[in-house]
Amino acid sequence: MSRAAVPVVDLRYYSTLEIKLSATREEIKKSYRRLALPWHPDKRPAADLDATEMFQKINNAHEVLSNDTSRAQYDQSVHSRLQQIESTRLNGTAKLLSYQRRQ
């Protein structure tokens, strides 16, 4: 019996900025500034591709979470994904129980 892959929920924007889901605009801004400076490409050697990638992640997270509309859409997509995962998990449990009853 094959198992379906467990979908991944992307909460990376919050973890990238090291903030809680309930963070205020001011907390988002403060965290962005704290994290962006040390990862800024001008502060790192040109060959440091990890720094460039991390700086881009920080910028993307800040861009989405600092805009109320974008943040609401992002949060809704995360919420929908969590509901989908829960539904899949419950469906799998129901199938397993049904299978066990037939045995």
C-alpha positions as CSV (number, residue, x, y, z in Angstrom):
1,M,0.0,0.0,0.0
2,S,1.6,3.3,-1.1
3,R,1.3,6.4,1.0
4,A,0.6,9.8,-0.5
5,A,3.4,12.4,0.0
6,V,2.7,14.7,2.9
7,P,2.4,18.2,1.5
8,V,4.6,20.9,2.9
9,V,3.1,24.0,4.4
10,D,5.2,27.1,3.6
11,L,5.5,29.2,6.7
12,R,8.9,30.3,5.7
13,Y,8.1,34.0,5.4
14,Y,7.5,34.1,9.2
15,S,10.4,32.0,10.1
16,T,12.7,33.8,7.7
17,L,11.9,37.1,9.5
18,E,12.0,35.3,12.8
19,I,8.6,36.6,13.8
20,K,5.3,35.2,15.2
21,L,2.2,34.9,13.1
22,S,0.7,37.7,15.2
23,A,3.6,40.1,14.5
24,T,2.7,43.8,14.1
25,R,3.9,45.9,11.2
26,E,6.4,47.5,13.5
27,E,7.8,44.1,14.5
28,I,8.0,43.0,10.9
29,K,9.9,46.2,10.0
30,K,12.2,45.9,13.0
31,S,13.0,42.3,12.2
32,Y,13.6,43.0,8.5
33,R,16.1,45.7,9.3
34,R,17.9,43.6,11.9
35,L,18.2,40.6,9.5
36,A,18.8,42.5,6.2
37,L,21.8,44.4,7.2
38,P,24.2,41.5,8.0
39,W,23.0,39.6,4.9
40,H,23.2,42.6,2.5
41,P,25.4,41.8,-0.5
42,D,27.5,45.0,0.1
43,K,28.4,43.6,3.5
44,R,29.5,40.2,2.2
45,P,32.1,39.1,-0.4
46,A,30.8,39.1,-4.0
47,A,31.3,35.3,-4.2
48,D,29.0,34.6,-1.2
49,L,26.0,33.2,-3.0
50,D,24.4,32.0,0.2
51,A,24.3,35.6,1.5
52,T,22.7,36.8,-1.8
53,E,20.1,34.0,-1.6
54,M,19.3,34.7,2.1
55,F,19.0,38.5,1.4
56,Q,16.5,37.8,-1.3
57,K,14.5,35.5,1.0
58,I,14.5,38.2,3.6
59,N,13.3,40.8,1.1
60,N,10.6,38.5,-0.3
61,A,9.3,37.8,3.1
62,H,9.3,41.5,4.1
63,E,7.6,42.5,0.8
64,V,4.7,40.1,1.4
65,L,4.3,40.4,5.1
66,S,4.6,44.2,5.3
67,N,1.7,44.7,2.9
68,D,-1.7,44.0,4.6
69,T,-3.3,42.7,1.4
70,S,-0.4,40.5,0.4
71,R,-0.1,39.2,4.0
72,A,-3.8,38.4,4.1
73,Q,-3.6,36.4,0.9
74,Y,-0.4,34.6,2.1
75,D,-2.0,33.7,5.4
76,Q,-5.2,32.5,3.6
77,S,-3.1,30.3,1.3
78,V,-1.3,28.8,4.3
79,H,-4.6,28.3,6.2
80,S,-6.1,26.6,3.1
81,R,-3.1,24.3,2.8
82,L,-3.3,23.3,6.5
83,Q,-7.0,22.5,6.0
84,Q,-6.1,20.4,3.0
85,I,-3.5,18.5,4.9
86,E,-5.9,17.8,7.8
87,S,-8.5,16.6,5.4
88,T,-6.0,14.3,3.7
89,R,-4.9,13.0,7.0
90,L,-8.4,12.3,8.2
91,N,-9.3,10.7,4.9
92,G,-6.3,8.4,5.1
93,T,-7.3,7.5,8.7
94,A,-10.8,6.7,7.6
95,K,-9.5,4.5,4.7
96,L,-7.2,2.7,7.1
97,L,-10.0,2.0,9.5
98,S,-12.3,0.8,6.7
99,Y,-9.5,-1.5,5.5
100,Q,-8.9,-2.9,9.0
101,R,-12.6,-3.6,9.5
102,R,-12.7,-5.7,6.3
103,Q,-9.8,-7.8,7.5
